[in-house]
Amino acid sequence: MTGLNELLKSMLPGDVAFAAGAIAHAGVDLFDVESAAVAGAVAKRRREFGAGRAYARAALAALACPPQPIPVGTDRRPIWPSGFIGSISHCEHLCVAIAGRSEAYAGLGIDIEDDRPVEEGMRAIICRPDEMQRAAAARLSSDGAKLFFVVKEAVFKAYYPATGAFLDFHEVSVELDERSYAFKATLVGDDKPALAHGRCFLGRVGRVEGHLVAVVAIARNTLSRTRQG
C-alpha cells in the first residue's frame, strides 16, 4: 500500500506517526486485556481489532513508545499509553492508525472509507443543507456526502476523547477545498465545549486507490498543525 502511505505522509504533521496496510497482513498478537475485549466477537471483528492494535503499536514505536496494551474503554474507544494519543480506522480491507504525543496534541482523528457513494437516505442525515448546497456548487470529483462523512468521522474521533462530548453530524459544518485537499470543520452551536481553545478545526482529505481518507491534528498551542499544502 505504497500509495496510502505516501498520502498519509503528505497529510500529517511530521511529529504525528502513522502505520497503515491491509488487515490481512497485520500481526494479530494481542495482550491479554486486548484479547479479552474481543473474546466474544465474530472473527471479522477480531481481525479488524487485531490489525488496529498492530498498526497502532507500529505508529507508537516510531515515537519511541515500547509495545504495550491499548485497552478498550467503557465507551469503546482505545485507551492510549500515558503520554500519547492517537486514532484508528479501518474499512473492509485496510486499516490505518496515527499517534502523537499528548503534550503536543489535544486531539488526533483519522478515517478511511471506500469511495462508493452513500445511500440516498443517508445524505440528509450526514449533511447539513448548506453543505449539500456547497457540494453541488463545487462539483466535487467524489460523492459529496461520502466526503463529508469521512471528514466528520475524523473530527469526531479527535474531538470526543478530549471532551467527552458526542457530536451529531449536523453539529459540525464542513467546508471543503478539493483543490488543496483541505477542509475546515466548525462546531455549529455554543453548547459543545471548545477543544484547544478552538471551535474550528483544519484538516486534510485525500483519495487513493478507491478510498477516501481524512485526518485532523488539533495542536494544543495552535488551531491546527495539519499541513495545508
N, C-alpha and C positions, 0 to 999 in steps of 0.2 A: 504493500500500500504506500508506495513512494509518493504518489500524488497527494494523498491525505496528509502525510507527514509534512510535506513541503507546504501545503496550505496552512496547517496549524502553525508552522514556524513563522509564516508571513503574517499571521493574525494576532499572535500573542506577544506581550512584552518579553524581553529577554530573560527576566528573572522569574517567569512562570514556566515551569517544566511541563512536558506533556509526553504521553505514550499512547499509541493507537495501533490498531490492527484488526485482524479477523478474530472473531470469537473462537472459532475452531482452532486457532493457532496459539491461543493464550494458555499459559500454565494454569493448573487447577489446584495447586497446593494451597490449602486454606488452614488458618489457625483454628483451634478448637471452637472458639467463640464464634467464628465466622461460619464454620460448618453447622453449628447448632442453629444459626439463624435461618438456614435454608434446608434444614433436615427434612421438613415435611413438604417441601416444594417439588413441583414436577421437574423432570430432567432438564427441560429447556430453561427454566428459571435458574436452576443450579449452574448451568453452563454460563449463562449471562452474568450471574453473580460472581462466579469464579474468574471470568475474564475481566470484569470490572476491578476486582481486587488485584489481579495480576498486573494490569496496566497502571492502576493507581500506585502500587508499590514501585513500579518501574519509574513513574514520574517522580515519586518521592525520593528514590535513590539518586536521581540527578541533582537533588538538593541536599545530598549527604544525609538523608534520613535512613537509618538502618531498618531492615524489614521488621514490621510489627503489625499486629492486628488492626483492622479497620472495622470495628463492630457496627452493628445496626442500632440506631436509636429507637426509642419508643414511637417516634414519628416516622420511622423507616429511613431516615436519612443516614448517610455514612458519618461515623464519628472519627474524625481525622486525628492523627497523633498530635500531641501537645506541641504547639509552635507552628503548626501547618494548617492550611485549609485547602480545599480542592473541590472538584466536581467530576462526576462520572456520568457518561451517557452511552447508550447502545441502541442500535436498531436491529434489524433482523440478522445481519451477518457481521456487523462491525461494532467495535467498542472504542471509546476514547476516554481519556482521563487527563485532567490537568491538576497541578498543585503549585502552591506558592507558600511563602512564609506569612503567618498571621500578623506579624509586626508590620508588614508592608501592605497587606491587602485585607480589606474588610469583607470582601465577597468575591468569589470566582464562580462563573457559571458557563457550562457548555452544553450544547445539544446537537445531536446528529440524527437526521431522519432521511429516508428515501425521498426523492423529489417528485413522487406521484402526487397529483392534486388531491386535496382533501375532499371528502364527501360534501355534496351540496348543502345538506342540512347542517353541517358544522361551521359553515362560513360565518354566519351571523353570531354564532357562539364565540368564535375566536376573534373576529374583527369588529372593532367599533365602526360606526357608519363613516366617520371621517377617514379611517384607514382604508376602507373599501373604495372610497372616492379617490384617494391618493393613488392607490394601486392601479385603478382603472386608468387614471390620467397618465401614470408613468409608463404604462405598457411594459410591465416587468417581464423578463425573459422566463421566469419561473412562476408557478402559481402563486399569486399574491397571498392568499390565505395561508398557504403552507409556509411561505417565508415568515409571515407574522407569527405563526405557531412556533416555528423553530426559535425565532428571536425571543419571544415571550417565555418559552420554556427555559432558555439560558438565563434570562433575567430572573425568573422565579428561583432558579437554583442558586443564584448568587445572593438573592435578597432574603429568602426565608431563613436559612441557617443563622444569619446575623441578627435578624429582627424578631423571629418567631411569629411573623405576621404572614398569613396567607394572602395571596393576590388572585383575584378573579381576572380572567382575560381582559375584561373591559376596564379594569382598574389601572391598566398601563396603556399609554398611547405611544405608538411606534412610528417614527419617520425613517424611511429607508432612502439611502442614496446608492443605487445599484452601481453607478459608475465608479464610485470609490469603495464599494463593498462595505459601507459603513452604515450604522444605524444610531438613532438616539431614542431612548425609551424613557418616558416621563410618567411619574406617578400622577394620576389624574386628580384624586381627591386629597383633602388635607387630613383625613382620618388615619392614614397609614404613616408609620414612622419614617423619618429620613434615614439614609444609610451613608455613613462617612460625611455627614452634614450636607448631603445632596439628595435631590429628588429627581434628578435627571442623570441617566447613565449612558455612556457611549460604548459602542461595541463594534464588532466586525461580523460580517456574514459572507459566506462563500459557497461555492458549488464545485464538487469534484466527483467524477466517476458515478454519476447518478444519485448523488447525495447532497443534502444541504447541511451546512454547519454554521452555528452561531456561537460566538464567545463574548463574554463580558468580564472585564477585570476591574474591580472597583477598589482603587487605592485608598489608603487611609488619609493621605495628605493631599490628594488632588481629586478632581472629579472623576477622572478615569485615566489609566495608563495604557489602555488598549491602543495599539497602533492605529493611526488614521490614514496611513498611506504607505 
